[in-house]
């Protein structure tokens, strides 16, 4: 009986046991989330120190603070695929994806920053009534979906306007995917804004949301839509 118990404890507490495997998996998710948070520090710092203001300086600085977000999403999506496929060195994969996006997909960063700037000026000039805010939210959702689709198309040979058009077509052909991405992003943002546990959620929710988005993307026909647009 003691031999059986010792064997079970060994499988549970050993270096390759269940607990060690779970801890290693959680640490991999932590590394990916921490890498993503490091990339969006400028945006978080701007939001905490300045926030949205109807001034030229605030609007331009806010748009500049968003520049690292698109490359960070590219790296996060690539790292999420690595997590799902049990590949090693997920943090290295994240930063390699970030660097590749900066070199080859910088248009996504500029497009997202420009959209933030234009929407900020629209709200500042037209007023923050319900209609303007609703329209700005709708446009922001479409832009965010296209940027995420571009992240899933990061290994496409397309460049420039053709690449942006392919990402937009993916969103148009698979709007349910865009809704899933937006829902997961909203849930992740909500988790990080909760009191007490919000700070801890920052260390896990980006990777968890990206993995969930990758699972849904692989399941809901993204590959079929990608072949249809020739990406």
C-alpha positions in Angstrom: 0.0 0.0 0.0 2.8 2.4 0.9 4.5 1.5 -2.4 1.4 2.5 -4.4 1.1 5.7 -2.3 4.7 6.6 -3.0 4.3 5.9 -6.7 1.2 8.2 -6.8 3.1 10.9 -4.9 6.0 10.6 -7.2 3.8 11.1 -10.3 2.1 14.0 -8.5 5.1 15.8 -7.1 8.0 14.7 -9.4 9.8 16.9 -11.7 7.7 15.6 -14.6 4.6 15.2 -12.4 1.2 16.8 -12.7 1.9 19.8 -10.4 5.2 20.6 -12.1 3.6 20.4 -15.6 0.8 22.7 -14.5 3.2 25.2 -12.9 5.4 25.2 -16.1 2.4 25.7 -18.2 1.2 28.6 -16.0 4.7 30.1 -16.2 4.6 30.0 -20.0 1.4 31.9 -20.0 2.8 34.3 -17.5 5.9 35.0 -19.8 3.7 35.7 -22.8 1.3 38.0 -20.8 4.2 39.8 -19.2 5.8 40.4 -22.7 2.6 41.8 -24.0 2.1 44.1 -21.0 5.7 45.3 -21.5 4.8 46.4 -25.0 1.7 48.3 -24.1 3.3 50.1 -21.1 3.3 53.4 -23.1 -0.5 53.2 -23.7 -1.2 52.2 -20.1 1.1 55.0 -18.8 -0.6 57.6 -21.0 -4.1 56.4 -19.9 -3.1 56.6 -16.2 -1.2 59.9 -16.3 -3.1 61.9 -19.0 -6.2 60.1 -20.2 -8.4 61.3 -23.1 -8.5 65.1 -23.3 -9.8 67.4 -26.1 -6.3 69.0 -26.7 -3.9 68.6 -29.6 -1.0 67.4 -27.4 -3.1 64.8 -25.6 -4.6 63.5 -28.9 -1.3 63.2 -30.6 0.5 61.7 -27.6 -2.4 59.2 -27.2 -2.1 58.2 -30.9 1.7 57.8 -30.4 1.2 55.7 -27.3 -0.8 53.2 -29.3 2.0 52.5 -31.9 3.4 49.4 -30.1 -0.1 47.8 -29.8 -0.4 46.3 -33.3 3.1 44.7 -33.2 2.4 43.4 -29.7 -0.8 41.8 -31.0 1.2 40.1 -33.8 3.6 38.7 -31.3 0.8 37.7 -28.9 -1.0 35.8 -31.6 2.1 34.0 -32.7 3.0 33.1 -29.1 -0.6 31.9 -28.5 -0.2 29.5 -31.4 3.1 28.3 -29.9 1.3 27.7 -26.6 -1.4 25.6 -28.2 1.1 23.6 -30.2 3.3 23.1 -27.0 6.3 24.7 -28.7 9.2 25.8 -26.4 10.6 29.3 -25.9 7.2 31.1 -26.2 8.7 34.4 -24.9 11.3 34.3 -27.7 8.5 33.6 -30.2 6.6 36.6 -29.0 9.5 39.0 -29.3 10.4 37.5 -32.7 6.8 38.2 -33.9 7.0 41.7 -32.4 10.2 42.4 -34.3 8.9 40.9 -37.5 5.8 43.1 -37.3 7.9 46.2 -36.6 10.0 45.5 -39.7 7.4 44.2 -42.1 4.0 45.0 -40.8 4.5 48.6 -39.6 1.5 49.7 -41.6 -0.7 48.0 -39.1 0.8 50.1 -36.3 0.4 53.3 -38.3 -3.1 52.5 -39.3 -4.2 51.8 -35.7 -2.5 55.0 -34.5 -4.1 57.0 -37.3 -7.5 55.6 -36.5 -7.1 56.5 -32.8 -6.1 60.0 -33.8 -9.0 60.5 -36.2 -11.5 59.1 -33.8 -10.2 61.4 -31.0 -10.5 64.5 -33.2 -14.0 63.4 -34.2 -15.1 63.2 -30.6 -13.4 66.4 -29.7 -14.9 68.4 -32.6 -18.3 66.8 -32.8 -19.0 66.5 -29.1 -19.3 63.4 -26.9 -23.0 62.8 -27.4 -24.4 59.3 -27.7 -24.5 59.2 -31.5 -20.9 60.3 -31.9 -19.7 57.9 -29.2 -21.7 55.0 -30.8 -20.3 55.7 -34.2 -16.7 56.0 -32.9 -17.1 52.7 -31.0 -18.4 51.0 -34.1 -15.5 52.3 -36.2 -13.0 51.3 -33.4 -14.4 47.8 -33.3 -14.0 47.4 -37.1 -10.4 48.7 -37.0 -9.5 46.5 -34.1 -10.9 43.5 -35.8 -8.9 44.2 -39.0 -5.7 44.6 -36.9 -6.3 41.3 -35.2 -7.0 39.6 -38.6 -3.7 41.1 -39.8 -2.0 39.4 -36.8 -3.4 36.1 -37.9 -2.2 36.8 -41.4 1.3 37.8 -40.3 3.0 35.1 -42.3 1.3 36.1 -45.5 3.5 37.1 -48.4 1.2 40.0 -49.2 2.5 43.5 -48.5 1.1 47.0 -48.2 -2.4 47.7 -49.4 -2.9 44.2 -50.6 -2.2 42.9 -47.1 -4.6 45.4 -45.5 -7.3 44.5 -48.0 -6.9 40.8 -47.3 -7.3 41.4 -43.5 -10.4 43.5 -44.2 -11.9 40.8 -46.4 -11.3 38.2 -43.7 -13.4 40.3 -41.3 -16.1 40.8 -43.9 -16.3 37.2 -44.8 -16.2 35.9 -41.2 -17.9 38.6 -39.1 -18.6 36.0 -36.4 -14.8 35.7 -35.9 -14.6 39.5 -35.4 -17.3 39.3 -32.8 -15.5 36.5 -31.0 -12.3 38.5 -31.0 -14.0 41.6 -29.6 -15.9 39.6 -27.0 -12.7 38.0 -25.7 -10.9 41.3 -25.7 -13.8 42.9 -23.7 -13.7 40.0 -21.2 -9.9 40.3 -20.8 -10.2 44.1 -20.3 -13.0 43.6 -17.8 -10.9 41.0 -15.8 -8.0 43.4 -15.6 -10.2 46.2 -14.3 -11.7 44.2 -11.4 -10.6 45.4 -8.0 -8.0 43.3 -6.1 -7.6 40.6 -8.8 -7.2 43.0 -11.7 -3.4 43.4 -11.3 -3.0 39.6 -11.2 -5.2 39.2 -14.3 -2.8 41.3 -16.3 -0.2 38.5 -15.8 -2.5 35.8 -17.4 -5.4 37.3 -19.3 -3.6 38.5 -22.4 -2.2 35.0 -23.1 -5.5 33.3 -22.1 -7.5 35.5 -24.4 -5.1 35.1 -27.3 -5.2 31.3 -26.9 -9.0 31.3 -26.8 -9.1 33.6 -29.9 -6.7 31.2 -31.7 -8.8 28.2 -30.9 -11.9 29.9 -32.1 -10.1 31.2 -35.2 -8.9 27.7 -36.1 -12.4 26.3 -35.5 -14.6 28.9 -37.2 -13.2 28.8 -40.7 -10.4 31.3 -40.8 -8.3 29.1 -43.0 -11.1 28.8 -45.5 -11.6 32.5 -45.6 -7.8 33.0 -45.9 -7.6 30.7 -48.9 -10.6 32.6 -50.5 -8.8 36.0 -50.4 -5.5 34.4 -51.6 -3.5 35.3 -48.4 
